[in-house]
Amino acid sequence: MATTYSSGEAGPVSGIGIGLRDPHFKQLMSGFQAVPWLELLADNFLAPGGITRVRLASLRERYPLNLHCVGMNLGGVDPLNFDYLGAIRRVAGEVAPVWISDHLSFTQYQGRH
């Protein structure tokens, strides 16, 4: 049975979490419970399907997840990239993050990173 977290719940992201990297999957799925939540670099999960999505679904049942993005270009002068935002929305729909964050940074100009 999947656990559902929401920003309205008390404490699902209290304490210190870790940024999820591929080497962590095995240990996290083996029952390692030393971290209360995980941060996903959303941009690493924009491609649809595959084993990574299966792994994410399994982790989602065990940990609250947060998405962190690096490509919204919130500090740039280009208009928002709605294709990118749609891809982030799809990932968010799959992992139901407690929150989504990004840097207030200039990451592209005239469509080039």
VOPAGU-2260 file (C-alpha; in pm, 1 decimal, decimal comma):
REM VOPAGU-2260
SITE   aa  ch    i         X         Y         Z
SITE  MET   A    0       0,0       0,0       0,0
SITE  ALA   A    1     143,6     336,1    -103,4
SITE  THR   A    2     181,6     611,9     151,3
SITE  THR   A    3      62,3     949,8      35,3
SITE  TYR   A    4     227,9    1262,1     169,5
SITE  SER   A    5     108,0    1618,3     138,3
SITE  SER   A    6     245,7    1952,8     239,3
SITE  GLY   A    7     -38,7    1979,4     490,2
SITE  GLU   A    8      80,9    1683,4     696,8
SITE  ALA   A    9     292,3    1752,6    1001,6
SITE  GLY   A   10     653,5    1654,6     962,1
SITE  PRO   A   11     684,8    1449,2     641,7
SITE  VAL   A   12     997,9    1641,5     549,3
SITE  SER   A   13    1142,4    1728,1     885,9
SITE  GLY   A   14    1503,0    1640,9     950,4
SITE  ILE   A   15    1781,0    1601,8     697,8
SITE  GLY   A   16    1710,2    1429,5     368,5
SITE  ILE   A   17    1951,7    1331,3      92,8
SITE  GLY   A   18    1974,8    1402,7    -275,2
SITE  LEU   A   19    1890,2    1075,4    -448,4
SITE  ARG   A   20    2162,4     933,3    -672,7
SITE  ASP   A   21    2170,2     602,0    -856,4
SITE  PRO   A   22    2406,7     430,6    -606,7
SITE  HIS   A   23    2153,7     497,5    -327,3
SITE  PHE   A   24    1868,0     291,8    -476,2
SITE  LYS   A   25    1984,5     -49,6    -359,4
SITE  GLN   A   26    2050,8      59,1      -0,7
SITE  LEU   A   27    1725,9     256,8      22,2
SITE  MET   A   28    1520,5     -34,2    -111,9
SITE  SER   A   29    1684,9    -278,3     130,6
SITE  GLY   A   30    1513,7    -110,5     423,0
SITE  PHE   A   31    1772,3     155,3     511,0
SITE  GLN   A   32    1572,2     413,3     707,6
SITE  ALA   A   33    1831,6     663,6     828,9
SITE  VAL   A   34    1688,3     950,4     621,2
SITE  PRO   A   35    1335,8    1088,6     655,7
SITE  TRP   A   36    1295,6    1215,3     296,5
SITE  LEU   A   37    1462,9    1223,3     -45,3
SITE  GLU   A   38    1528,2    1500,2    -294,5
SITE  LEU   A   39    1514,9    1415,1    -664,9
SITE  LEU   A   40    1686,5    1628,0    -925,0
SITE  ALA   A   41    1377,7    1646,8   -1144,4
SITE  ASP   A   42    1575,3    1709,7   -1462,5
SITE  ASN   A   43    1729,7    1360,7   -1432,3
SITE  PHE   A   44    1383,9    1202,1   -1454,3
SITE  LEU   A   45    1230,2    1382,5   -1753,0
SITE  ALA   A   46    1263,6    1089,0   -1994,2
SITE  PRO   A   47     949,4     872,1   -1973,6
SITE  GLY   A   48     940,3     504,7   -1875,6
SITE  GLY   A   49    1216,8     260,6   -1791,3
SITE  ILE   A   50    1356,7     102,2   -1479,5
SITE  THR   A   51    1412,5     439,7   -1319,8
SITE  ARG   A   52    1036,7     503,9   -1312,4
SITE  VAL   A   53     976,9     165,1   -1148,8
SITE  ARG   A   54    1241,1     246,7    -888,3
SITE  LEU   A   55    1085,1     586,2    -822,3
SITE  ALA   A   56     745,0     430,6    -766,8
SITE  SER   A   57     897,1     190,0    -513,8
SITE  LEU   A   58    1077,2     467,6    -330,1
SITE  ARG   A   59     763,4     680,5    -332,2
SITE  GLU   A   60     591,6     414,8    -124,5
SITE  ARG   A   61     863,5     439,6     143,4
SITE  TYR   A   62     974,9     803,3     155,8
SITE  PRO   A   63     838,0    1153,4     106,8
SITE  LEU   A   64     996,6    1293,3    -209,9
SITE  ASN   A   65    1084,7    1648,1    -308,5
SITE  LEU   A   66    1164,3    1761,4    -661,7
SITE  HIS   A   67    1442,3    2008,4    -727,2
SITE  CYS   A   68    1477,7    2155,0   -1075,2
SITE  VAL   A   69    1763,9    2342,4   -1239,0
SITE  GLY   A   70    1617,0    2434,6   -1576,3
SITE  MET   A   71    1325,1    2672,5   -1524,7
SITE  ASN   A   72    1548,4    2974,2   -1598,0
SITE  LEU   A   73    1355,7    3182,4   -1346,3
SITE  GLY   A   74    1627,0    3449,9   -1340,4
SITE  GLY   A   75    1665,6    3467,5   -1717,4
SITE  VAL   A   76    1514,7    3695,0   -1978,6
SITE  ASP   A   77    1371,7    3423,5   -2205,5
SITE  PRO   A   78    1003,0    3337,8   -2170,5
SITE  LEU   A   79     914,4    3032,9   -1962,7
SITE  ASN   A   80     959,6    2705,7   -2149,0
SITE  PHE   A   81     615,7    2547,9   -2120,6
SITE  ASP   A   82     737,5    2216,4   -2266,8
SITE  TYR   A   83     988,8    2193,4   -1980,7
SITE  LEU   A   84     723,9    2289,6   -1726,9
SITE  GLY   A   85     493,1    2022,1   -1871,0
SITE  ALA   A   86     767,2    1760,9   -1832,1
SITE  ILE   A   87     819,0    1867,1   -1469,3
SITE  ARG   A   88     443,9    1845,0   -1415,8
SITE  ARG   A   89     440,8    1486,6   -1549,2
SITE  VAL   A   90     721,8    1382,1   -1313,7
SITE  ALA   A   91     544,1    1556,7   -1026,0
SITE  GLY   A   92     225,6    1368,1   -1112,2
SITE  GLU   A   93     411,2    1039,5   -1083,1
SITE  VAL   A   94     599,9    1101,5    -759,9
SITE  ALA   A   95     357,8    1336,8    -576,7
SITE  PRO   A   96     633,2    1550,5    -425,2
SITE  VAL   A   97     587,4    1734,0     -99,2
SITE  TRP   A   98     738,2    2037,6    -269,6
SITE  ILE   A   99     907,2    2148,2    -592,2
SITE  SER   A  100    1195,2    2394,4    -595,5
SITE  ASP   A  101    1432,5    2556,5    -843,5
SITE  HIS   A  102    1715,5    2805,3    -838,5
SITE  LEU   A  103    1636,4    3167,4    -909,3
SITE  SER   A  104    1906,5    3164,0   -1174,2
SITE  PHE   A  105    1988,8    3257,5   -1531,3
SITE  THR   A  106    2035,9    2921,8   -1706,1
SITE  GLN   A  107    1968,1    2994,7   -2070,7
SITE  TYR   A  108    1965,2    3272,5   -2328,0
SITE  GLN   A  109    1778,1    3266,3   -2657,0
SITE  GLY   A  110    1687,6    2903,3   -2596,3
SITE  ARG   A  111    2045,3    2786,4   -2532,4
SITE  HIS   A  112    2165,3    2654,5   -2197,6
